[in-house]
Amino acid sequence: MSRFDEYANKFTSIKLERKKGILQMTLHTDGKPVRWGPVIQSELVECFTQIGADRENRIIIMTGIGDEFSGPRAEPGYSFYREVSTNITANLLDTIHWNAHRLMTRMLDIEVPMIAVVNGPAMRHSELPLMCDIVIGADDCSFEDTAHFKIASQTPGDGIGIVYTMLLGINRARYFMLTGQIIGAKEAKELGLIAEIHPREKLLARAWELAEDLAKKNDLLLRYTRVTLIQPLKKWMGNEVMYHLALESLAKLDKEDVTPDHKEIEQGAKK
């Protein structure tokens, strides 16, 4: 089991606060909206692992900071692989896949209800808040996938294709990913991606209100309900995500220069 005081101040990109069993995790980059990259990816893997192993956590609230949930929007030619190393090797791909796979599975291993506060546009890894049990958003929030097919010329791996196909249905999801569609707050609510829309300044208060209401239930009821509700997504993710990641790498290698470098790539990568 983990203890909160052992991991509370461990992460540079995730601020953790807990009150009466309700844990708020705020994603950021130097106190500003998250700039997605190897650091936040690897820290989230470890953070989800620690949170899931701490049975004093009863409810999780996940939010961003400022006027964006996550960014930036990817640009043409963007390559996550190149953020990690200039050489695309088997070791590099294994490290990236290790983190990308566990980013999904370790979040789904958290056995208490999760509330997502989408405080603005979710431009990178917008599937993460949608994997929470209750999703509320700012009136200017939006959802997109800019780091894969439309802009960055990568297949929609990382679990994003799985989550959106499950939530939107196969035809809407395929349109979303192939065209680079941006789904605004009103449409997201109509499609069932988010449950409530509020002004940004009222979002966290509403999330804590929801959390405190859930926290009135006993521990095992909270845990077993989360396990029950997340099981279909967990099963689908377990069956498909590594295959999707493999296809993503193969498609990207068609455009990347591959050099024979067998140096071990440190987990977590460089900033």
FITILO-377329 format. One record per residue (C-alpha): y, z negated, x; chain. Coordinates in nm, 4 decimals. Layout:
{north Y	up Z	east X	chain A}
...
REM end
This chain:
{north 0.0000	up 0.0000	east 0.0000	chain A}
{north 0.3588	up 0.0649	east 0.1046	chain A}
{north 0.6418	up -0.1872	east 0.0899	chain A}
{north 0.9927	up -0.0803	east -0.0061	chain A}
{north 1.1588	up -0.2512	east 0.2894	chain A}
{north 0.9368	up -0.0502	east 0.5247	chain A}
{north 1.0609	up 0.2905	east 0.4052	chain A}
{north 1.3901	up 0.2239	east 0.2229	chain A}
{north 1.6077	up 0.3289	east 0.5180	chain A}
{north 1.3632	up 0.5628	east 0.6867	chain A}
{north 1.5024	up 0.8972	east 0.5714	chain A}
{north 1.8179	up 1.0795	east 0.6767	chain A}
{north 1.8266	up 1.3085	east 0.3716	chain A}
{north 1.7089	up 1.0735	east 0.0949	chain A}
{north 1.8960	up 0.7613	east -0.0146	chain A}
{north 1.6671	up 0.5095	east -0.1835	chain A}
{north 1.7784	up 0.2282	east -0.4134	chain A}
{north 1.5559	up 0.0088	east -0.6310	chain A}
{north 1.6375	up -0.2345	east -0.9091	chain A}
{north 1.3763	up -0.4104	east -1.1218	chain A}
{north 1.1100	up -0.1544	east -1.0324	chain A}
{north 1.3303	up 0.1487	east -1.1019	chain A}
{north 1.3659	up 0.3555	east -0.7838	chain A}
{north 1.6502	up 0.6052	east -0.7528	chain A}
{north 1.6122	up 0.8704	east -0.4850	chain A}
{north 1.9264	up 1.0709	east -0.4087	chain A}
{north 1.8800	up 1.3910	east -0.2102	chain A}
{north 2.1645	up 1.4846	east 0.0247	chain A}
{north 2.2619	up 1.6365	east 0.3573	chain A}
{north 2.5078	up 1.4163	east 0.5451	chain A}
{north 2.6321	up 1.2717	east 0.2168	chain A}
{north 2.6887	up 1.6142	east 0.0619	chain A}
{north 2.4650	up 1.8377	east -0.1559	chain A}
{north 2.1269	up 1.9141	east -0.0012	chain A}
{north 2.1033	up 2.2127	east 0.2316	chain A}
{north 1.7346	up 2.2993	east 0.2118	chain A}
{north 1.5441	up 2.3312	east 0.5376	chain A}
{north 1.2623	up 2.1854	east 0.7483	chain A}
{north 1.4157	up 1.8366	east 0.7625	chain A}
{north 1.4453	up 1.7713	east 0.3884	chain A}
{north 1.1076	up 1.9349	east 0.3286	chain A}
{north 0.9214	up 1.7117	east 0.5733	chain A}
{north 1.1132	up 1.3998	east 0.4665	chain A}
{north 1.0296	up 1.4588	east 0.1010	chain A}
{north 0.6601	up 1.4868	east 0.1869	chain A}
{north 0.6690	up 1.1466	east 0.3590	chain A}
{north 0.8982	up 0.9923	east 0.0962	chain A}
{north 0.6743	up 1.0993	east -0.1932	chain A}
{north 0.3761	up 0.9599	east -0.0013	chain A}
{north 0.5404	up 0.6205	east 0.0482	chain A}
{north 0.6729	up 0.6025	east -0.3074	chain A}
{north 0.3325	up 0.6854	east -0.4506	chain A}
{north 0.1651	up 0.4161	east -0.2413	chain A}
{north 0.4085	up 0.1411	east -0.3469	chain A}
{north 0.2883	up -0.0160	east -0.6693	chain A}
{north 0.6176	up -0.2025	east -0.7102	chain A}
{north 0.7733	up 0.1298	east -0.8121	chain A}
{north 0.7545	up 0.1531	east -1.1916	chain A}
{north 0.9935	up 0.4420	east -1.2701	chain A}
{north 1.1415	up 0.7080	east -1.0380	chain A}
{north 1.4811	up 0.8750	east -1.0833	chain A}
{north 1.5399	up 1.1808	east -0.8630	chain A}
{north 1.8869	up 1.3300	east -0.8331	chain A}
{north 2.1136	up 1.5265	east -0.6051	chain A}
{north 2.4677	up 1.4467	east -0.5009	chain A}
{north 2.8028	up 1.6018	east -0.5861	chain A}
{north 2.8139	up 1.9199	east -0.7918	chain A}
{north 2.4829	up 2.0756	east -0.6762	chain A}
{north 2.1252	up 1.9604	east -0.7046	chain A}
{north 2.0035	up 2.1741	east -0.4144	chain A}
{north 2.1236	up 2.4675	east -0.2097	chain A}
{north 2.2331	up 2.6876	east -0.0553	chain A}
{north 2.1567	up 3.0170	east -0.2245	chain A}
{north 1.9465	up 3.2224	east 0.0153	chain A}
{north 2.0961	up 3.5355	east 0.1681	chain A}
{north 1.9293	up 3.8721	east 0.2418	chain A}
{north 1.7151	up 3.8436	east 0.5513	chain A}
{north 1.6724	up 3.4680	east 0.5151	chain A}
{north 1.3505	up 3.3319	east 0.6664	chain A}
{north 1.2425	up 2.9692	east 0.6460	chain A}
{north 1.0008	up 3.0446	east 0.9290	chain A}
{north 1.2880	up 3.1348	east 1.1603	chain A}
{north 1.4574	up 2.8028	east 1.0838	chain A}
{north 1.1565	up 2.6320	east 1.2365	chain A}
{north 1.0828	up 2.8559	east 1.5367	chain A}
{north 1.1649	up 3.1960	east 1.6816	chain A}
{north 0.7930	up 3.2657	east 1.7238	chain A}
{north 0.5678	up 3.3170	east 1.4226	chain A}
{north 0.2310	up 3.1766	east 1.5244	chain A}
{north -0.0796	up 3.0406	east 1.3577	chain A}
{north 0.0315	up 2.6881	east 1.4492	chain A}
{north 0.3737	up 2.7445	east 1.2979	chain A}
{north 0.2272	up 2.8779	east 0.9723	chain A}
{north -0.0174	up 2.5882	east 0.9574	chain A}
{north 0.2659	up 2.3349	east 0.9945	chain A}
{north 0.4796	up 2.5022	east 0.7282	chain A}
{north 0.1818	up 2.5290	east 0.4923	chain A}
{north 0.0890	up 2.1656	east 0.5562	chain A}
{north 0.4345	up 2.0523	east 0.4467	chain A}
{north 0.4754	up 2.3032	east 0.1620	chain A}
{north 0.1353	up 2.2163	east 0.0161	chain A}
{north 0.1927	up 1.8426	east 0.0360	chain A}
{north 0.5457	up 1.8711	east -0.0982	chain A}
{north 0.3802	up 1.9688	east -0.4263	chain A}
{north 0.0684	up 1.7523	east -0.4190	chain A}
{north 0.2286	up 1.4306	east -0.2910	chain A}
{north 0.4890	up 1.4486	east -0.5677	chain A}
{north 0.2135	up 1.4963	east -0.8245	chain A}
{north 0.0258	up 1.2009	east -0.6741	chain A}
{north 0.3060	up 0.9668	east -0.7842	chain A}
{north 0.1491	up 0.7787	east -1.0751	chain A}
{north 0.4602	up 0.6502	east -1.2520	chain A}
{north 0.7036	up 0.8354	east -1.4799	chain A}
{north 0.9649	up 1.0471	east -1.3037	chain A}
{north 1.3084	up 1.1363	east -1.4380	chain A}
{north 1.5008	up 1.4286	east -1.2872	chain A}
{north 1.8795	up 1.4339	east -1.2953	chain A}
{north 1.9844	up 1.7941	east -1.2287	chain A}
{north 2.3463	up 1.7267	east -1.1407	chain A}
{north 2.4335	up 2.0912	east -1.0788	chain A}
{north 2.2802	up 2.4243	east -0.9774	chain A}
{north 1.9251	up 2.3974	east -0.8425	chain A}
{north 1.9311	up 2.6956	east -0.6096	chain A}
{north 1.6471	up 2.5955	east -0.3773	chain A}
{north 1.3104	up 2.4541	east -0.4824	chain A}
{north 1.4233	up 2.4319	east -0.8424	chain A}
{north 1.0615	up 2.3619	east -0.9388	chain A}
{north 1.0847	up 2.0054	east -0.7996	chain A}
{north 1.3007	up 1.8555	east -1.0764	chain A}
{north 1.0985	up 2.0498	east -1.3345	chain A}
{north 0.7824	up 1.8717	east -1.2177	chain A}
{north 0.9303	up 1.5428	east -1.3405	chain A}
{north 0.8345	up 1.4004	east -1.6803	chain A}
{north 1.1873	up 1.3872	east -1.8217	chain A}
{north 1.4493	up 1.6363	east -1.7047	chain A}
{north 1.8171	up 1.6016	east -1.7924	chain A}
{north 2.0958	up 1.8220	east -1.6617	chain A}
{north 2.4686	up 1.8595	east -1.6199	chain A}
{north 2.6393	up 2.1040	east -1.8507	chain A}
{north 2.6836	up 2.3416	east -1.5557	chain A}
{north 2.3356	up 2.3043	east -1.4075	chain A}
{north 2.1227	up 2.6126	east -1.3503	chain A}
{north 1.7817	up 2.7126	east -1.2171	chain A}
{north 1.6927	up 3.0005	east -0.9875	chain A}
{north 1.4594	up 3.1146	east -0.7125	chain A}
{north 1.6710	up 3.2693	east -0.4390	chain A}
{north 1.4436	up 3.2065	east -0.1416	chain A}
{north 1.1603	up 3.4350	east -0.2468	chain A}
{north 1.1233	up 3.7835	east -0.3958	chain A}
{north 1.4708	up 3.9006	east -0.5042	chain A}
{north 1.6842	up 3.7967	east -0.2065	chain A}
{north 1.4655	up 3.6751	east 0.0784	chain A}
{north 1.1847	up 3.9299	east 0.0237	chain A}
{north 0.9056	up 3.6732	east 0.0104	chain A}
{north 0.6353	up 3.6252	east -0.2496	chain A}
{north 0.7045	up 3.3306	east -0.4851	chain A}
{north 0.4866	up 3.0717	east -0.3162	chain A}
{north 0.5501	up 2.7003	east -0.2558	chain A}
{north 0.4355	up 2.6225	east -0.6095	chain A}
{north 0.7429	up 2.7720	east -0.7726	chain A}
{north 0.5431	up 3.0535	east -0.9343	chain A}
{north 0.2938	up 2.8035	east -1.0730	chain A}
{north 0.5557	up 2.5726	east -1.2239	chain A}
{north 0.7658	up 2.8452	east -1.3851	chain A}
{north 0.4653	up 3.0334	east -1.5209	chain A}
{north 0.3409	up 2.7119	east -1.6785	chain A}
{north 0.6796	up 2.6233	east -1.8295	chain A}
{north 0.8129	up 2.9656	east -1.9319	chain A}
{north 0.4941	up 3.1587	east -1.9999	chain A}
{north 0.3704	up 3.4446	east -1.7873	chain A}
{north 0.6075	up 3.7199	east -1.9054	chain A}
{north 0.9304	up 3.5187	east -1.8911	chain A}
{north 0.8284	up 3.3753	east -1.5535	chain A}
{north 0.7547	up 3.7153	east -1.4039	chain A}
{north 1.0928	up 3.8450	east -1.5192	chain A}
{north 1.2650	up 3.5351	east -1.3791	chain A}
{north 1.1079	up 3.5722	east -1.0345	chain A}
{north 1.1231	up 3.9519	east -0.9995	chain A}
{north 1.4858	up 3.9896	east -1.1107	chain A}
{north 1.6341	up 3.6762	east -0.9530	chain A}
{north 1.7498	up 3.5539	east -1.2926	chain A}
{north 1.9735	up 3.2466	east -1.3009	chain A}
{north 1.8992	up 3.0278	east -1.6039	chain A}
{north 2.2026	up 2.8273	east -1.7146	chain A}
{north 2.2007	up 2.4857	east -1.8800	chain A}
{north 2.2124	up 2.6016	east -2.2418	chain A}
{north 1.9317	up 2.8551	east -2.1980	chain A}
{north 1.7296	up 2.6057	east -1.9925	chain A}
{north 1.7425	up 2.3605	east -2.2820	chain A}
{north 1.6488	up 2.6312	east -2.5328	chain A}
{north 1.3518	up 2.7311	east -2.3140	chain A}
{north 1.2370	up 2.3719	east -2.2801	chain A}
{north 1.3048	up 2.3379	east -1.9074	chain A}
{north 1.5392	up 2.0438	east -1.9656	chain A}
{north 1.5527	up 1.7938	east -2.2477	chain A}
{north 1.9174	up 1.6854	east -2.2512	chain A}
{north 2.2561	up 1.8151	east -2.1326	chain A}
{north 2.5425	up 1.5778	east -2.0466	chain A}
{north 2.8691	up 1.5869	east -1.8523	chain A}
{north 2.7915	up 1.5252	east -1.4857	chain A}
{north 2.9687	up 1.1897	east -1.4795	chain A}
{north 2.7413	up 1.0558	east -1.7556	chain A}
{north 2.4082	up 1.1796	east -1.6221	chain A}
{north 2.3019	up 0.8874	east -1.4030	chain A}
{north 2.3921	up 0.6309	east -1.6671	chain A}
{north 2.1766	up 0.8213	east -1.9158	chain A}
{north 1.8902	up 0.8423	east -1.6652	chain A}
{north 1.8997	up 0.4661	east -1.6102	chain A}
{north 1.9103	up 0.4107	east -1.9864	chain A}
{north 1.5950	up 0.6207	east -2.0223	chain A}
{north 1.4302	up 0.4457	east -1.7274	chain A}
{north 1.5054	up 0.0983	east -1.8567	chain A}
{north 1.3597	up 0.1890	east -2.1939	chain A}
{north 1.0400	up 0.3216	east -2.0315	chain A}
{north 1.0201	up 0.0117	east -1.8132	chain A}
{north 0.9648	up -0.2049	east -2.1217	chain A}
{north 0.6045	up -0.0813	east -2.1226	chain A}
{north 0.3387	up -0.2451	east -1.9070	chain A}
{north 0.2448	up -0.1119	east -1.5652	chain A}
{north -0.0916	up 0.0408	east -1.6465	chain A}
{north 0.0396	up 0.2143	east -1.9567	chain A}
{north 0.3164	up 0.3717	east -1.7483	chain A}
{north 0.0750	up 0.4791	east -1.4756	chain A}
{north -0.1992	up 0.6158	east -1.6942	chain A}
{north 0.0443	up 0.8016	east -1.9184	chain A}
{north 0.1974	up 0.9775	east -1.6164	chain A}
{north -0.1515	up 1.0653	east -1.4882	chain A}
{north -0.2479	up 1.2041	east -1.8288	chain A}
{north 0.0673	up 1.4106	east -1.8741	chain A}
{north 0.0713	up 1.5580	east -1.5225	chain A}
{north -0.3000	up 1.6451	east -1.5053	chain A}
{north -0.2748	up 2.0108	east -1.6218	chain A}
{north -0.0058	up 2.0911	east -1.3638	chain A}
{north -0.1875	up 1.8960	east -1.0923	chain A}
{north -0.5081	up 2.0886	east -1.1590	chain A}
{north -0.3349	up 2.4268	east -1.1544	chain A}
{north -0.1422	up 2.3378	east -0.8390	chain A}
{north -0.4576	up 2.2232	east -0.6630	chain A}
{north -0.6393	up 2.5446	east -0.7488	chain A}
{north -0.3653	up 2.7930	east -0.6577	chain A}
{north -0.0910	up 2.6697	east -0.4243	chain A}
{north -0.2656	up 2.7324	east -0.0901	chain A}
{north -0.3591	up 3.0854	east -0.1974	chain A}
{north 0.0033	up 3.1517	east -0.2924	chain A}
{north 0.1239	up 3.0160	east 0.0418	chain A}
{north -0.1205	up 3.2394	east 0.2289	chain A}
{north 0.0029	up 3.5481	east 0.0441	chain A}
{north 0.3624	up 3.4470	east 0.1120	chain A}
{north 0.2948	up 3.4325	east 0.4848	chain A}
{north 0.1067	up 3.7616	east 0.4922	chain A}
{north 0.3884	up 3.9399	east 0.3089	chain A}
{north 0.6478	up 3.7912	east 0.5428	chain A}
{north 0.4545	up 3.8857	east 0.8557	chain A}
{north 0.4943	up 4.2503	east 0.7591	chain A}
{north 0.8639	up 4.2138	east 0.8434	chain A}
{north 0.8528	up 3.9555	east 1.1246	chain A}
{north 0.7975	up 3.9995	east 1.4980	chain A}
{north 0.4846	up 3.8064	east 1.5897	chain A}
{north 0.4567	up 3.6805	east 1.9472	chain A}
{north 0.1638	up 3.5037	east 2.1154	chain A}
{north 0.2931	up 3.1479	east 2.1486	chain A}
{north 0.0346	up 2.8720	east 2.1212	chain A}
{north 0.2733	up 2.5809	east 2.1696	chain A}
{north 0.2246	up 2.3118	east 1.9067	chain A}
{north 0.5060	up 2.3055	east 1.6514	chain A}
{north 0.6077	up 1.9496	east 1.5834	chain A}
{north 0.5639	up 1.8417	east 1.2231	chain A}
{north 0.8980	up 1.8055	east 1.0570	chain A}
{north 1.0456	up 2.0814	east 1.2752	chain A}
{north 1.3911	up 2.0871	east 1.4234	chain A}
{north 1.7185	up 2.0336	east 1.2473	chain A}
REM end
